[in-house]
């Protein structure tokens, strides 16, 4: 499929067309067979979806539980440090 190496006539023969293009009937048949000539766009992920997807990791869930436990026992400095680590991890991905 190195069409760039083919001559014009060979390329036209390969695609069963001419320099004038397809006939209306051929165009309709190909449209029905192959669909529209367009590139499908990939679903884009928003920044928020990407950020929150970072929290699906089991290690991050354990760290979130550690944040809650350190808050309950009053270790606010540890809780803040773990929170910063989790947020940096989510931002850097």
Contact map, one row per residue, 1 for C-alpha under 8 A:
111000000000000000000000000000000000000000000000000000000000000000000000000000000000000000000
111111000000000000000000000000000000000000000000000000000000000000000000000000000000000000000
111111000010000000000000000000000000000000000000000000000000000000000000000000000000000000000
011111000000000000000000000000000000000000000000000000000000000000000000000000000000000000000
011111100000000000000000000000000000000000000000000000000000000000000000000000000000000000000
011111110110000000000000000000000000000000000000000000000000000000000000000000000000000000000
000011111110000000000000000000000000000000000000000000000000000000000000000000000000000000000
000001111111000000000000000000000000000000000000000000000000000000000000000000000000000000000
000000111111100000000000000000000000000000000000000000000000000000000000000000000000000000000
000001111111110000000000000000000000000000000000000000000000000000000000000000000000000000000
001001111111111000000000000000000000000000000000000000000000000000000000000000000000000000000
000000011111111111100000000000000000000000000000000000000000000000000000000000000000000000000
000000001111111111000000000000000000000000000000000000000000000000000000000000000000000000000
000000000111111110000000000000000000000000000000000000000000000000000000000000000000000000000
000000000011111110000000000000000000000000000000000000000000000000000000000000000000000000000
000000000001111111000000000000000000000000000000000000000000000000000000000000000000000000000
000000000001111111111100000000000000000000000000000000000000000000000000000000000000000000000
000000000001100111111100000000000000000000000000000000000000000000000000000000000000000000000
000000000001000011111000000000000000000000000000000000000000000000000000000000000000000000000
000000000000000011111100000000000000000000000000000000000000000000000000000000000000000000000
000000000000000011111110000000000000000000000000000000000000000000000000000000000000000000000
000000000000000011011111111000000000000000000000000000000000000000000000000000000000000000000
000000000000000000001111111000000000000000000000000000000000000000000000000000000000000000000
000000000000000000000111111100000000000000000000000000000000000000000000000000000000000000000
000000000000000000000111111110000000000000000000000000000000000000000000000000000000000000000
000000000000000000000111111111000000000000000000000000000000000000000000000000000000000000000
000000000000000000000111111111100000000000000000000000000000000000000000000000000000000000000
000000000000000000000001111111110000000000000000000000000000000000000000000000000000000000000
000000000000000000000000111111111000000000000000000000000000000000000000000000000000000000000
000000000000000000000000011111111110000000000000000000000000000000000000000000000000000000000
000000000000000000000000001111111111000000000000000000000000000000000000000000000000000000000
000000000000000000000000000111111110000000000000000000000000000000000000000000000000000000000
000000000000000000000000000011111110000000000000000000000000000000000000000000000000000000000
000000000000000000000000000001111111100000000000000000000000000000000000000000000000000000000
000000000000000000000000000001111111100000000000000000000000000000000000000000000000000000000
000000000000000000000000000000100111110000000000000000000000000000000000000000000000000000000
000000000000000000000000000000000111111000000000000000000000000000000000000000000000000000000
000000000000000000000000000000000001111100000000000000000000000000000000000000000000000000000
000000000000000000000000000000000000111110000000000000000000000000000000000000000000000000000
000000000000000000000000000000000000011111000000000000000000000000000000000000000000000000000
000000000000000000000000000000000000001111100000000000000000000000000000000000000000000000000
000000000000000000000000000000000000000111110000000000000000000000000000000000000000000000000
000000000000000000000000000000000000000011111000000000000000000000000000000000000000000000000
000000000000000000000000000000000000000001111100000000000000000000000000000000000000000000000
000000000000000000000000000000000000000000111110110000000000000000000000000000000000000000000
000000000000000000000000000000000000000000011111110000000000000000000000000000000000000000000
000000000000000000000000000000000000000000001111111000000000000000000000000000000000000000000
000000000000000000000000000000000000000000000111111100000000000000000000000000000000000000000
000000000000000000000000000000000000000000001111111110000000000000000000000000000000000000000
000000000000000000000000000000000000000000001111111111000000000000000000000000000000000000000
000000000000000000000000000000000000000000000011111111100000000000000000000000000000000001101
000000000000000000000000000000000000000000000001111111110000000000000000000000000000000001000
000000000000000000000000000000000000000000000000111111110000000000000000000000000000000000000
000000000000000000000000000000000000000000000000011111111001000000000000000000000000000011001
000000000000000000000000000000000000000000000000001111111001100000000000000000000000000001000
000000000000000000000000000000000000000000000000000111111101100000000000000000000000000000000
000000000000000000000000000000000000000000000000000001111111100000000000000000000000000000000
000000000000000000000000000000000000000000000000000000011111110000000000000000000000000000000
000000000000000000000000000000000000000000000000000000001111111000000000000000000000000000000
000000000000000000000000000000000000000000000000000001111111111100000000000000000000010000000
000000000000000000000000000000000000000000000000000000111111111110000000000000000000000000000
000000000000000000000000000000000000000000000000000000000111111111000000000000000000000000000
000000000000000000000000000000000000000000000000000000000011111111100000000000000100010000000
000000000000000000000000000000000000000000000000000000000001111111110000000000000010010000000
000000000000000000000000000000000000000000000000000000000000111111111000000000000000000000000
000000000000000000000000000000000000000000000000000000000000011111111100000000100100000000000
000000000000000000000000000000000000000000000000000000000000001111111110000001110110000000000
000000000000000000000000000000000000000000000000000000000000000111111111000000100000000000000
000000000000000000000000000000000000000000000000000000000000000011111111100000000000000000000
000000000000000000000000000000000000000000000000000000000000000001111111111101100000000000000
000000000000000000000000000000000000000000000000000000000000000000111111111100100000000000000
000000000000000000000000000000000000000000000000000000000000000000011111111000000000000000000
000000000000000000000000000000000000000000000000000000000000000000001111111000000000000000000
000000000000000000000000000000000000000000000000000000000000000000000111111100000000000000000
000000000000000000000000000000000000000000000000000000000000000000000111111111100000000000000
000000000000000000000000000000000000000000000000000000000000000000000110011111110000000000000
000000000000000000000000000000000000000000000000000000000000000000000000001111111000000000000
000000000000000000000000000000000000000000000000000000000000000000100100001111111100000000000
000000000000000000000000000000000000000000000000000000000000000001110110001111111110000000000
000000000000000000000000000000000000000000000000000000000000000000100000000111111111000000000
000000000000000000000000000000000000000000000000000000000000000000000000000011111111100000000
000000000000000000000000000000000000000000000000000000000000001001100000000001111111110000000
000000000000000000000000000000000000000000000000000000000000000100100000000000111111111000000
000000000000000000000000000000000000000000000000000000000000000000000000000000011111111100000
000000000000000000000000000000000000000000000000000000000000000000000000000000001111111110000
000000000000000000000000000000000000000000000000000000000001001100000000000000000111111111000
000000000000000000000000000000000000000000000000000000000000000000000000000000000011111111100
000000000000000000000000000000000000000000000000000000000000000000000000000000000001111111110
000000000000000000000000000000000000000000000000000001000000000000000000000000000000111111111
000000000000000000000000000000000000000000000000001101100000000000000000000000000000011111111
000000000000000000000000000000000000000000000000001000000000000000000000000000000000001111111
000000000000000000000000000000000000000000000000000000000000000000000000000000000000000111111
000000000000000000000000000000000000000000000000001001000000000000000000000000000000000011111
